[in-house]
């Protein structure tokens, strides 16, 4: 069973930075998109950032110019560099990788931004 393993979360003060990493436990063939979702307390899950196999990038408006997604499609690795973090970024972050038939998900990574 393929699992997505996430790392890099934790507690950070406002204005600080974190780098989230995600890697598949085994190779996923023909990945089309890789991305990060988050669930902020009291809100529905939202797509934060995504990258396609063709290099197309997406960011939700609230993180533009602060977060950067990067990755290696062939090796099933995706990263999210988060700078200038705000308390409203506090959430559980989920890695996702999608091929033609399946959506794969990480188990969730807590990010807490607090003084």
Secondary structure, DSSP 4 states (H G I P E B T S, - for coil): ---EEEE--EEE-TT--EEEEEEESS--TT--EEEEEEE-TTS--EEEEEEETT--EEE-GGGTTTEEEEEEGGGTEEEEEE-S--GGG-EEEEEEEE-SS-EEEB--EEEEE--
